Amino acid sequence: MKVENRQQFLIYLTLAAAGLYVGVNFILTPLGDWWSARSKQITVLKAQVKDGNFTINHETNTRNQWADMCSNSLPSDTSLAEQQVLRSIDSWSSSTGVSVTSIMPQWKADSTNYLTLTCHLETSGDLASLSRFIYDVEQGPMPLRLDSVELAAHDTAGQQMTLSMDVNGLALKPTQSK
């Protein structure tokens, strides 16, 4: 090769390398990153659309569940709600043969839209009556939820047991129309 052709060749090779460097670092890499970010965003948006369609398709079921929750919630009057819960606990204890030794109700204003009644119960009885009592609390018509349950035996045969549990009830405050 002649010196002149070699110099032209090296100039072209340098220009091609510089063009390749600029193309890779300033065009292809940002374009690839942008494409990757768009793909992630599209995946997130597709998931949101899927969730939205599920919500729309199950609107009646969701509304029915909410209406059921609203109609079965405790009354917004705290004394009336507490009275209903205490009556139900008394009824369940008498039907199962459990003796209630302690009830400590406490109201919590967790939100402006609802109140929570937390009752700490201490009961005693045998395993069958205590398990039936738990079943009645869970399956009864009252909107109650068991948060914690603790069983303890007082004899070696396990015939005399105590049950300590926290029961929560939800009272929705009436909404004010504008």
Secondary structure as the mmCIF struct_conf table of DSSP 4:
data_model
#
loop_
_struct_conf.conf_type_id
_struct_conf.id
_struct_conf.beg_label_comp_id
_struct_conf.beg_label_asym_id
_struct_conf.beg_label_seq_id
_struct_conf.end_label_comp_id
_struct_conf.end_label_asym_id
_struct_conf.end_label_seq_id
HELX_RH_AL_P HELX_RH_AL_P1 VAL A 3 VAL A 22
HELX_RH_PI_P HELX_RH_PI_P1 GLY A 23 LEU A 28
HELX_RH_AL_P HELX_RH_AL_P2 THR A 29 ASN A 57
TURN_TY1_P TURN_TY1_P1 HIS A 58 HIS A 58
HELX_RH_AL_P HELX_RH_AL_P3 GLU A 59 ASN A 72
BEND BEND1 SER A 73 SER A 73
STRN STRN1 LEU A 74 LEU A 74
HELX_LH_PP_P HELX_LH_PP_P1 PRO A 75 PRO A 75
BEND BEND2 SER A 76 ASP A 77
HELX_RH_AL_P HELX_RH_AL_P4 THR A 78 THR A 96
TURN_TY1_P TURN_TY1_P2 GLY A 97 GLY A 97
HELX_LH_PP_P HELX_LH_PP_P2 VAL A 98 VAL A 98
STRN STRN2 SER A 99 LYS A 108
BEND BEND3 SER A 111 ASN A 113
STRN STRN3 TYR A 114 GLY A 125
HELX_RH_AL_P HELX_RH_AL_P5 LEU A 127 GLN A 139
BEND BEND4 GLY A 140 MET A 142
STRN STRN4 LEU A 144 ALA A 153
BEND BEND5 HIS A 154 ASP A 155
TURN_TY1_P TURN_TY1_P3 THR A 156 ALA A 157
BEND BEND6 GLY A 158 GLY A 158
BEND BEND7 GLN A 160 GLN A 160
STRN STRN5 MET A 161 LEU A 172
HELX_LH_PP_P HELX_LH_PP_P3 LYS A 173 SER A 177
#
